[in-house]
Amino acid sequence: MKLFASILLIAASLMLIASILLQSGKSAGLSGEIAGGAESIWGKNKGRSYEGLLEKLTTVSAVLFIVLTLFLAAL
């Protein structure tokens, strides 16, 4: 059980690192917003965009990382 949780923890940490590194910075400037970037940030297509997918992946992997870390610490 501990080995399985450790493997999941490593996978979650790699997924968290990759999803954070693939996200673009929030201070991209006005060039992205002028070209229609504001619609993907504030529009109804945010969840379907690449940034929305990375944001959800980051949240899921962060929660999984925290839960598995606490679980392994309790063992």
MMTF fields as JSON, N, C-alpha, C and O atoms, coordinates in Angstrom:
{
  "mmtfVersion": "1.0.0",
  "mmtfProducer": "UNKNOWN",
  "numBonds": 299,
  "numAtoms": 300,
  "numGroups": 75,
  "numChains": 1,
  "numModels": 1,
  "chainsPerModel": [1],
  "groupsPerChain": [75],
  "chainIdList": ["A"],
  "bondAtomList": [4, 2, 8, 6, 12, 10, 16, 14, 20, 18, 24, 22, 28, 26, 32, 30, 36, 34, 40, 38, 44, 42, 48, 46, 52, 50, 56, 54, 60, 58, 64, 62, 68, 66, 72, 70, 76, 74, 80, 78, 84, 82, 88, 86, 92, 90, 96, 94, 100, 98, 104, 102, 108, 106, 112, 110, 116, 114, 120, 118, 124, 122, 128, 126, 132, 130, 136, 134, 140, 138, 144, 142, 148, 146, 152, 150, 156, 154, 160, 158, 164, 162, 168, 166, 172, 170, 176, 174, 180, 178, 184, 182, 188, 186, 192, 190, 196, 194, 200, 198, 204, 202, 208, 206, 212, 210, 216, 214, 220, 218, 224, 222, 228, 226, 232, 230, 236, 234, 240, 238, 244, 242, 248, 246, 252, 250, 256, 254, 260, 258, 264, 262, 268, 266, 272, 270, 276, 274, 280, 278, 284, 282, 288, 286, 292, 290, 296, 294],
  "bondOrderList": [1, 1, 1, 1, 1, 1, 1, 1, 1, 1, 1, 1, 1, 1, 1, 1, 1, 1, 1, 1, 1, 1, 1, 1, 1, 1, 1, 1, 1, 1, 1, 1, 1, 1, 1, 1, 1, 1, 1, 1, 1, 1, 1, 1, 1, 1, 1, 1, 1, 1, 1, 1, 1, 1, 1, 1, 1, 1, 1, 1, 1, 1, 1, 1, 1, 1, 1, 1, 1, 1, 1, 1, 1, 1],
  "groupList": [{"groupName": "MET", "atomNameList": ["N", "CA", "C", "O"], "elementList": ["N", "C", "C", "O"], "formalChargeList": [0, 0, 0, 0], "bondAtomList": [1, 0, 2, 1, 3, 2], "bondOrderList": [1, 1, 2], "singleLetterCode": "M", "chemCompType": "L-PEPTIDE LINKING"}, {"groupName": "LYS", "atomNameList": ["N", "CA", "C", "O"], "elementList": ["N", "C", "C", "O"], "formalChargeList": [0, 0, 0, 0], "bondAtomList": [1, 0, 2, 1, 3, 2], "bondOrderList": [1, 1, 2], "singleLetterCode": "K", "chemCompType": "L-PEPTIDE LINKING"}, {"groupName": "LEU", "atomNameList": ["N", "CA", "C", "O"], "elementList": ["N", "C", "C", "O"], "formalChargeList": [0, 0, 0, 0], "bondAtomList": [1, 0, 2, 1, 3, 2], "bondOrderList": [1, 1, 2], "singleLetterCode": "L", "chemCompType": "L-PEPTIDE LINKING"}, {"groupName": "PHE", "atomNameList": ["N", "CA", "C", "O"], "elementList": ["N", "C", "C", "O"], "formalChargeList": [0, 0, 0, 0], "bondAtomList": [1, 0, 2, 1, 3, 2], "bondOrderList": [1, 1, 2], "singleLetterCode": "F", "chemCompType": "L-PEPTIDE LINKING"}, {"groupName": "ALA", "atomNameList": ["N", "CA", "C", "O"], "elementList": ["N", "C", "C", "O"], "formalChargeList": [0, 0, 0, 0], "bondAtomList": [1, 0, 2, 1, 3, 2], "bondOrderList": [1, 1, 2], "singleLetterCode": "A", "chemCompType": "L-PEPTIDE LINKING"}, {"groupName": "SER", "atomNameList": ["N", "CA", "C", "O"], "elementList": ["N", "C", "C", "O"], "formalChargeList": [0, 0, 0, 0], "bondAtomList": [1, 0, 2, 1, 3, 2], "bondOrderList": [1, 1, 2], "singleLetterCode": "S", "chemCompType": "L-PEPTIDE LINKING"}, {"groupName": "ILE", "atomNameList": ["N", "CA", "C", "O"], "elementList": ["N", "C", "C", "O"], "formalChargeList": [0, 0, 0, 0], "bondAtomList": [1, 0, 2, 1, 3, 2], "bondOrderList": [1, 1, 2], "singleLetterCode": "I", "chemCompType": "L-PEPTIDE LINKING"}, {"groupName": "GLN", "atomNameList": ["N", "CA", "C", "O"], "elementList": ["N", "C", "C", "O"], "formalChargeList": [0, 0, 0, 0], "bondAtomList": [1, 0, 2, 1, 3, 2], "bondOrderList": [1, 1, 2], "singleLetterCode": "Q", "chemCompType": "L-PEPTIDE LINKING"}, {"groupName": "GLY", "atomNameList": ["N", "CA", "C", "O"], "elementList": ["N", "C", "C", "O"], "formalChargeList": [0, 0, 0, 0], "bondAtomList": [1, 0, 2, 1, 3, 2], "bondOrderList": [1, 1, 2], "singleLetterCode": "G", "chemCompType": "PEPTIDE LINKING"}, {"groupName": "GLU", "atomNameList": ["N", "CA", "C", "O"], "elementList": ["N", "C", "C", "O"], "formalChargeList": [0, 0, 0, 0], "bondAtomList": [1, 0, 2, 1, 3, 2], "bondOrderList": [1, 1, 2], "singleLetterCode": "E", "chemCompType": "L-PEPTIDE LINKING"}, {"groupName": "TRP", "atomNameList": ["N", "CA", "C", "O"], "elementList": ["N", "C", "C", "O"], "formalChargeList": [0, 0, 0, 0], "bondAtomList": [1, 0, 2, 1, 3, 2], "bondOrderList": [1, 1, 2], "singleLetterCode": "W", "chemCompType": "L-PEPTIDE LINKING"}, {"groupName": "ASN", "atomNameList": ["N", "CA", "C", "O"], "elementList": ["N", "C", "C", "O"], "formalChargeList": [0, 0, 0, 0], "bondAtomList": [1, 0, 2, 1, 3, 2], "bondOrderList": [1, 1, 2], "singleLetterCode": "N", "chemCompType": "L-PEPTIDE LINKING"}, {"groupName": "ARG", "atomNameList": ["N", "CA", "C", "O"], "elementList": ["N", "C", "C", "O"], "formalChargeList": [0, 0, 0, 0], "bondAtomList": [1, 0, 2, 1, 3, 2], "bondOrderList": [1, 1, 2], "singleLetterCode": "R", "chemCompType": "L-PEPTIDE LINKING"}, {"groupName": "TYR", "atomNameList": ["N", "CA", "C", "O"], "elementList": ["N", "C", "C", "O"], "formalChargeList": [0, 0, 0, 0], "bondAtomList": [1, 0, 2, 1, 3, 2], "bondOrderList": [1, 1, 2], "singleLetterCode": "Y", "chemCompType": "L-PEPTIDE LINKING"}, {"groupName": "THR", "atomNameList": ["N", "CA", "C", "O"], "elementList": ["N", "C", "C", "O"], "formalChargeList": [0, 0, 0, 0], "bondAtomList": [1, 0, 2, 1, 3, 2], "bondOrderList": [1, 1, 2], "singleLetterCode": "T", "chemCompType": "L-PEPTIDE LINKING"}, {"groupName": "VAL", "atomNameList": ["N", "CA", "C", "O"], "elementList": ["N", "C", "C", "O"], "formalChargeList": [0, 0, 0, 0], "bondAtomList": [1, 0, 2, 1, 3, 2], "bondOrderList": [1, 1, 2], "singleLetterCode": "V", "chemCompType": "L-PEPTIDE LINKING"}],
  "groupTypeList": [0, 1, 2, 3, 4, 5, 6, 2, 2, 6, 4, 4, 5, 2, 0, 2, 6, 4, 5, 6, 2, 2, 7, 5, 8, 1, 5, 4, 8, 2, 5, 8, 9, 6, 4, 8, 8, 4, 9, 5, 6, 10, 8, 1, 11, 1, 8, 12, 5, 13, 9, 8, 2, 2, 9, 1, 2, 14, 14, 15, 5, 4, 15, 2, 3, 6, 15, 2, 14, 2, 3, 2, 4, 4, 2],
  "groupIdList": [1, 2, 3, 4, 5, 6, 7, 8, 9, 10, 11, 12, 13, 14, 15, 16, 17, 18, 19, 20, 21, 22, 23, 24, 25, 26, 27, 28, 29, 30, 31, 32, 33, 34, 35, 36, 37, 38, 39, 40, 41, 42, 43, 44, 45, 46, 47, 48, 49, 50, 51, 52, 53, 54, 55, 56, 57, 58, 59, 60, 61, 62, 63, 64, 65, 66, 67, 68, 69, 70, 71, 72, 73, 74, 75],
  "secStructList": [7, 2, 2, 2, 2, 2, 2, 2, 2, 2, 2, 2, 2, 2, 2, 2, 2, 2, 2, 2, 2, 2, 1, 7, 7, 1, 7, 7, 7, 2, 2, 2, 0, 0, 0, 0, 0, 2, 2, 2, 2, 2, 1, 6, 6, 4, 4, 4, 1, 2, 2, 2, 2, 2, 2, 2, 2, 2, 2, 2, 2, 2, 2, 2, 2, 2, 2, 2, 2, 2, 2, 2, 2, 2, 7],
  "xCoordList": [0.825, 0.0, 0.871, 0.584, 1.948, 2.841, 3.583, 3.806, 3.967, 4.656, 3.738, 4.169, 2.484, 1.514, 1.276, 1.197, 1.162, 0.955, 2.188, 2.07, 3.366, 4.593, 4.696, 5.129, 4.305, 4.321, 3.31, 3.599, 2.131, 1.136, 1.611, 1.325, 2.332, 2.869, 3.899, 3.909, 4.751, 5.746, 5.057, 5.444, 4.036, 3.302, 2.576, 2.563, 1.975, 1.264, 2.228, 1.908, 3.398, 4.36, 4.904, 5.088, 5.158, 5.609, 4.519, 4.803, 3.268, 2.151, 1.984, 1.681, 2.18, 2.07, 3.177, 2.918, 4.39, 5.508, 5.282, 5.482, 4.869, 4.66, 3.523, 3.637, 2.433, 1.302, 1.614, 1.102, 2.437, 2.827, 3.782, 3.658, 4.73, 5.695, 5.082, 5.579, 4.025, 3.395, 2.453, 2.076, 2.067, 1.162, 1.899, 3.078, 1.178, 1.764, 1.619, 0.745, 2.478, 2.452, 1.216, 0.659, 0.793, -0.38, -0.053, -0.962, 1.209, 1.608, 2.113, 3.204, 1.325, 1.72, 1.636, 2.12, 1.044, 0.942, -0.36, -1.245, -0.46, -1.697, -1.779, -2.861, -0.676, -0.704, -1.611, -2.285, -1.636, -2.515, -3.971, -4.848, -4.242, -5.631, -6.201, -7.395, -5.381, -5.864, -6.201, -7.153, -5.427, -5.63, -6.739, -6.896, -7.497, -8.601, -8.336, -9.132, -7.267, -6.952, -7.908, -8.092, -8.519, -9.437, -10.677, -11.263, -11.073, -12.25, -11.98, -12.883, -10.752, -10.452, -10.277, -10.425, -9.961, -9.818, -11.182, -11.503, -11.977, -13.253, -14.46, -15.572, -14.25, -15.374, -15.854, -15.338, -16.867, -17.455, -16.629, -16.924, -15.616, -14.777, -13.541, -12.646, -13.466, -12.266, -12.031, -10.893, -13.077, -12.926, -12.514, -11.955, -12.777, -12.444, -11.102, -10.601, -10.519, -9.262, -8.092, -8.25, -6.939, -5.718, -5.361, -4.94, -5.533, -5.228, -6.18, -5.767, -7.435, -8.416, -8.104, -8.249, -7.677, -7.306, -6.084, -6.043, -5.094, -3.909, -4.235, -3.651, -5.161, -5.559, -6.255, -5.993, -7.129, -7.799, -6.817, -6.898, -5.893, -4.888, -3.986, -3.604, -3.65, -2.829, -3.57, -2.988, -4.853, -5.643, -5.777, -5.595, -6.094, -6.272, -4.97, -4.96, -3.88, -2.608, -2.115, -1.468, -2.404, -2.012, -2.793, -2.221, -4.092, -4.903, -4.465, -4.353, -4.218, -3.749, -2.393, -2.154, -1.512, -0.199, -0.318, 0.35, -1.16, -1.329, -1.942, -1.486, -2.969, -3.641, -2.695, -2.643, -1.951, -1.031, 0.13, 0.6, 0.58, 1.65, 1.183, 1.909, -0.018, -0.551, -0.808, -0.596, -1.263, -1.506, -0.213, -0.172, 0.843, 2.121, 2.751, 3.464, 2.502, 3.032, 2.321, 2.912, 1.046, 0.285, 0.678, 0.474, 1.24, 1.635, 2.833, 3.324],
  "yCoordList": [-1.189, 0.0, 1.255, 2.228, 1.212, 2.361, 2.568, 3.704, 1.473, 1.569, 2.16, 2.999, 1.732, 2.253, 3.742, 4.507, 4.159, 5.581, 6.399, 7.544, 5.819, 6.524, 6.719, 7.774, 5.719, 5.829, 6.872, 7.662, 6.879, 7.892, 9.292, 10.253, 9.411, 10.703, 11.215, 12.403, 10.348, 10.748, 11.173, 12.17, 10.426, 10.782, 12.112, 12.931, 12.331, 13.586, 14.762, 15.846, 14.554, 15.649, 16.0, 17.177, 14.997, 15.267, 15.945, 16.827, 15.527, 16.153, 17.605, 18.478, 17.861, 19.215, 20.106, 21.245, 19.606, 20.384, 20.696, 21.83, 19.703, 19.907, 20.881, 21.727, 20.776, 21.672, 23.109, 24.041, 23.302, 24.66, 25.253, 26.424, 24.459, 24.968, 25.247, 26.103, 24.55, 24.765, 25.963, 26.425, 26.472, 27.615, 28.879, 29.055, 29.761, 31.05, 31.994, 31.816, 32.992, 33.953, 34.827, 35.069, 35.295, 36.166, 37.579, 38.341, 37.939, 39.275, 39.233, 39.719, 38.659, 38.528, 39.854, 39.956, 40.86, 42.157, 42.32, 41.467, 43.435, 43.729, 43.036, 42.961, 42.531, 41.939, 40.713, 40.494, 39.918, 38.752, 39.125, 38.457, 40.179, 40.586, 41.298, 41.181, 42.024, 42.71, 41.696, 41.88, 40.635, 39.629, 38.644, 37.642, 38.89, 38.005, 37.133, 36.238, 37.35, 36.543, 36.8, 35.935, 37.973, 38.296, 37.411, 37.118, 36.989, 36.127, 34.746, 34.119, 34.263, 32.963, 33.067, 32.072, 34.267, 34.449, 34.679, 34.055, 35.558, 35.925, 35.308, 35.354, 34.745, 34.239, 32.879, 32.288, 32.403, 31.111, 29.934, 28.795, 30.168, 29.087, 28.839, 28.11, 29.425, 29.271, 27.812, 27.345, 27.095, 25.704, 24.797, 23.726, 25.204, 24.374, 24.748, 24.039, 25.842, 26.282, 25.509, 24.766, 25.698, 25.037, 25.51, 24.719, 26.811, 27.361, 26.822, 26.552, 26.669, 26.115, 24.675, 24.262, 23.916, 22.521, 22.435, 21.61, 23.291, 23.283, 23.733, 23.234, 24.669, 25.133, 24.018, 23.836, 23.282, 22.161, 21.051, 20.455, 20.778, 19.752, 20.134, 19.277, 21.406, 21.878, 21.72, 21.284, 22.073, 21.96, 20.514, 20.205, 19.63, 18.214, 17.599, 16.863, 17.898, 17.304, 17.888, 17.181, 19.157, 19.746, 19.122, 18.82, 18.931, 18.301, 16.861, 16.408, 16.146, 14.764, 14.69, 13.792, 15.629, 15.673, 15.892, 15.215, 16.828, 17.124, 15.942, 15.582, 15.338, 14.207, 13.02, 12.377, 12.729, 11.593, 11.856, 10.938, 13.089, 13.427, 13.247, 12.688, 13.714, 13.542, 12.076, 11.637, 11.321, 9.894, 9.146, 8.3, 9.467, 8.799, 9.235, 8.455, 10.458, 10.913, 10.224, 10.022, 9.864, 9.204, 7.728, 7.127, 7.153, 5.743, 5.597, 4.484],
  "zCoordList": [0.0, 0.0, 0.0, -0.697, 0.802, 0.883, -0.432, -0.85, -1.085, -2.367, -3.435, -4.227, -3.463, -4.429, -4.206, -5.168, -2.95, -2.641, -3.002, -3.44, -2.822, -3.185, -4.696, -5.158, -5.453, -6.912, -7.372, -8.27, -6.765, -7.104, -6.735, -7.448, -5.63, -5.204, -6.199, -6.522, -6.682, -7.68, -8.968, -9.578, -9.388, -10.603, -10.438, -11.357, -9.277, -9.03, -8.993, -9.481, -8.422, -8.36, -9.748, -10.059, -10.575, -11.945, -12.768, -13.578, -12.558, -13.255, -12.805, -13.619, -11.524, -10.99, -11.544, -11.933, -11.583, -12.123, -13.597, -14.032, -14.359, -15.795, -16.069, -16.956, -15.323, -15.579, -15.184, -15.804, -14.173, -13.792, -14.82, -15.178, -15.294, -16.255, -17.622, -18.354, -17.976, -19.274, -19.301, -20.378, -18.135, -18.1, -18.495, -18.188, -19.187, -19.536, -18.356, -17.508, -18.309, -17.216, -17.267, -18.338, -16.121, -16.067, -16.531, -16.859, -16.565, -17.0, -18.441, -18.739, -19.315, -20.709, -21.448, -22.576, -20.851, -21.486, -22.238, -22.18, -22.945, -23.659, -25.003, -25.587, -25.506, -26.841, -26.9, -27.906, -25.845, -25.837, -25.671, -26.218, -24.927, -24.725, -25.939, -26.216, -26.657, -27.85, -28.928, -29.686, -28.997, -30.035, -29.69, -30.388, -28.658, -28.323, -27.128, -26.844, -26.424, -25.252, -24.106, -23.249, -24.076, -22.984, -23.019, -21.977, -24.205, -24.285, -23.715, -23.161, -23.841, -23.256, -21.75, -21.04, -21.249, -19.804, -19.164, -18.153, -19.736, -19.12, -19.817, -19.291, -20.97, -21.747, -21.291, -20.342, -22.009, -21.638, -22.13, -21.769, -22.931, -23.457, -22.612, -23.039, -21.427, -20.607, -20.227, -20.26, -19.872, -19.466, -20.592, -20.354, -21.82, -22.976, -23.584, -24.457, -23.14, -23.718, -23.116, -22.148, -23.698, -23.241, -21.837, -20.994, -21.593, -20.28, -19.217, -18.089, -19.573, -18.637, -18.283, -17.132, -19.274, -19.034, -18.116, -17.204, -18.364, -17.507, -16.088, -15.127, -15.956, -14.621, -13.839, -12.65, -14.497, -13.837, -13.49, -12.416, -14.398, -14.156, -12.985, -12.188, -12.882, -11.769, -10.45, -9.456, -10.438, -9.212, -8.768, -7.59, -9.698, -9.362, -8.873, -7.887, -9.554, -9.146, -7.818, -7.046, -7.538, -6.255, -5.102, -4.054, -5.292, -4.249, -4.029, -2.89, -5.112, -5.012, -4.314, -3.506, -4.623, -3.993, -2.481, -1.7, -2.077, -0.65, 0.087, 1.172, -0.494, 0.159, 0.289, 1.338, -0.768, -0.699, 0.269, 0.941, 0.335, 1.271, 2.709, 3.532, 3.017, 4.355, 4.675, 5.805, 3.684, 3.869, 4.177, 5.071, 3.426, 3.662, 4.975, 5.606, 5.392, 6.676, 7.845, 8.906, 7.641, 8.688, 8.832, 9.887, 7.77, 7.844, 8.687, 8.875]
}
